[in-house]
């Protein structure tokens, strides 16, 4: 069973530092975080106590310590010693041990937006991807990225925003948790706004509301599987529609956004006859970009029905 060490915490200069106190038999490896200090104590009643660095070479005047207690931190003369050995005797038995001490920094959690300064950037969804990099100070650091408060499942030191489940035409908040033996640190958030750009609204002059699932509506909504045939290429586009027959009677109207016409009369829900109808469209391509002005277009559209 692994032996537990005693931790003595000392409040100094408004920072919480720790001293680890341990007794023989010692651990093989101790990890010290930041300015932590370790105090290693040998059993009482021993003599001919020697602490020394390995490999031992008298000609190189190695470090030697001859008391029952050895105190080490990253600023001590023992900090650069790879392996420390200890030996002593009680007159009958001989004691010997080796230890190693590694020094770790507390994790630092900071996110840099590659090729950008600051913590907020706006991009188009069809732009080149943006990479977020987490700073690292220890090779043993591990990472977990979060988007809008939910883990992304990505555990590398960097993340590409277009490979995440971002919100389109909205602000997305990313941060990273960095963890190592010394603890966990959470970064500040960075904001990436990802918009649809270059939105277009191609108004057709014909549609076929025959219920076959293709070109049944006017105008037709954005459809990634049928982009070459649909009328709107951006999800952000909003419109209101009015449709009139040849003598000016209102066939269809809505004050709600994005309610397309299905080729039926608005009150009776009866199929309109084949022929030419006239429309007035009021639309905004994307209110989240510089395409946020209200546009109006009028024209004609024909209904064809398959037998």
Secondary structure as UniProt FT lines:
FT   STRAND          6..12
FT   TURN            13..14
FT   STRAND          15..23
FT   STRAND          29..33
FT   TURN            34..35
FT   STRAND          37..41
FT   TURN            44..45
FT   STRAND          47..54
FT   HELIX           58..60
FT   STRAND          64..65
FT   STRAND          69..72
FT   TURN            74..75
FT   TURN            77..80
FT   STRAND          83..89
FT   STRAND          94..104
FT   STRAND          111..113
FT   TURN            114..115
FT   STRAND          120..124
FT   TURN            125..126
FT   STRAND          131..134
FT   TURN            139..140
FT   STRAND          142..147
FT   TURN            148..149
FT   STRAND          150..151
FT   STRAND          158..160
FT   HELIX           161..163
FT   TURN            168..169
FT   STRAND          170..180
FT   TURN            181..182
FT   STRAND          183..186
FT   STRAND          190..195
FT   STRAND          206..207
FT   HELIX           224..226
FT   TURN            227..229
FT   TURN            235..236
FT   STRAND          238..244
FT   TURN            246..247
FT   STRAND          250..253
FT   TURN            257..258
FT   TURN            266..268
FT   STRAND          275..284
FT   TURN            287..288
FT   STRAND          294..303
//
